[in-house]
Amino acid sequence: MSKRSVPATNDFCPQTLFLYGTYKEDNTPNFGLFCWFSYYWDTELGVMMCIGEDKLTRDRIRQNRIFSANLVTEQMLPLADYLGNTSGYDEGKMDFELETEEGSVLHVPTLAHSPVVFELEVAQSFRTGEGEVFLCKVRNVLMEEGLIDAKKSVEERIRGIAPIHTTCSTYFSWDGRSLGGWGSPKEAFKPVGKTS
Ligand SMILES: Cc1cc2nc3c(=O)[nH]c(=O)nc-3n(C[C@H](O)[C@H](O)[C@H](O)COP(=O)(O)O)c2cc1C
């Protein structure tokens, strides 16, 4: 295979997307979109993730040391793209109807429509210039019941939820179709205003 050196990049290395849920100071939920998320092992499974630069999610995680990570599926993509392209510092980011539930173990907001949700507590963090790396304990995993049904093959179960993967600033369906560049699916997001 003939290869060439290119500037540092993770292009063509697909990543999974998660919406991180935190409570704001007024105890209402905020969600942001993140892909620098992976796993490590000490005596148990842990999550490692990185947040670059100032953003509301990072402020809230620094403050409370807990958050949820909600797997993003194809059905959730317009919402996820909106939440990843709208700053939590913008007043009104979360002013729409969104079905959230309290975590089962931690006081974190979770998304009712995400099929896999981690409830995470920060164990260690360190700053890397503008960024910050977090090592997190998995306090709970909430999984849609259909995913636990071992009568179905893994292929059938994962096809059923259709997680998004992303690379080259482009979203891809589970079966490999392009779903548009970052910032484009949000055009299909039609928020319904809060009634109360
Ligand atoms: C596809 C995608 C993936 C992203 N992944 C990350 C990430 O891993 N780390 C990060 O710091 N920001 C990431 N962002 C940017 C945040 O989602 C964005 O800054 C968002 O506005 C943060 O919301 P908040 O201010 O409510 O926390 C990503 C954005 C997109 C569109």
The ligand as a Tripos MOL2 file, in Angstrom:
@<TRIPOS>MOLECULE
LIG
   31    33     1     0     0
SMALL
NO_CHARGES

@<TRIPOS>ATOM
      1 C1        -19.7290   16.7740   15.2540 C.3       1 LIG1
      2 C2        -19.2050   17.6010   16.3880 C.ar      1 LIG1
      3 C3        -18.3710   17.0400   17.3380 C.ar      1 LIG1
      4 C4        -17.8480   17.8130   18.3850 C.ar      1 LIG1
      5 N1        -16.9710   17.2390   19.2820 N.ar      1 LIG1
      6 C5        -16.3910   18.0030   20.2330 C.ar      1 LIG1
      7 C6        -15.4270   17.4240   21.1280 C.ar      1 LIG1
      8 O1        -15.1790   16.2080   21.1300 O.2       1 LIG1
      9 N2        -14.8080   18.2530   22.0180 N.ar      1 LIG1
     10 C7        -15.1110   19.5850   22.0840 C.ar      1 LIG1
     11 O2        -14.5170   20.2900   22.9030 O.2       1 LIG1
     12 N3        -16.0720   20.1420   21.2960 N.ar      1 LIG1
     13 C8        -16.7100   19.3830   20.3770 C.ar      1 LIG1
     14 N4        -17.6610   19.9280   19.5420 N.ar      1 LIG1
     15 C9        -18.0840   21.3380   19.7500 C.3       1 LIG1
     16 C10       -19.2260   21.4950   20.7850 C.3       1 LIG1
     17 O3        -20.2890   20.6030   20.5570 O.3       1 LIG1
     18 C11       -19.7540   22.9290   20.6740 C.3       1 LIG1
     19 O4        -18.7350   23.8220   21.1130 O.3       1 LIG1
     20 C12       -21.0410   23.1700   21.4450 C.3       1 LIG1
     21 O5        -21.5200   24.4530   21.1210 O.3       1 LIG1
     22 C13       -20.8350   23.0460   22.9410 C.3       1 LIG1
     23 O6        -22.0520   23.3090   23.5680 O.3       1 LIG1
     24 P1        -22.1060   23.9540   25.0420 P.3       1 LIG1
     25 O7        -21.5540   25.3590   24.9370 O.co2     1 LIG1
     26 O8        -23.5790   23.9290   25.3690 O.co2     1 LIG1
     27 O9        -21.2830   23.1030   25.9140 O.co2     1 LIG1
     28 C14       -18.2120   19.1690   18.4990 C.ar      1 LIG1
     29 C15       -19.0980   19.7470   17.5680 C.ar      1 LIG1
     30 C16       -19.5960   18.9670   16.5120 C.ar      1 LIG1
     31 C17       -20.5310   19.5870   15.5050 C.3       1 LIG1
@<TRIPOS>BOND
     1     1     2 1
     2     2     3 ar
     3     2    30 ar
     4     3     4 ar
     5     4     5 ar
     6     4    28 ar
     7     5     6 ar
     8     6     7 ar
     9     6    13 1
    10     7     8 2
    11     7     9 ar
    12     9    10 ar
    13    10    11 2
    14    10    12 ar
    15    12    13 ar
    16    13    14 ar
    17    14    15 1
    18    14    28 ar
    19    15    16 1
    20    16    17 1
    21    16    18 1
    22    18    19 1
    23    18    20 1
    24    20    21 1
    25    20    22 1
    26    22    23 1
    27    23    24 1
    28    24    25 2
    29    24    26 1
    30    24    27 1
    31    28    29 ar
    32    29    30 ar
    33    30    31 1
@<TRIPOS>SUBSTRUCTURE
     1 LIG1         1 GROUP 0 **** ****
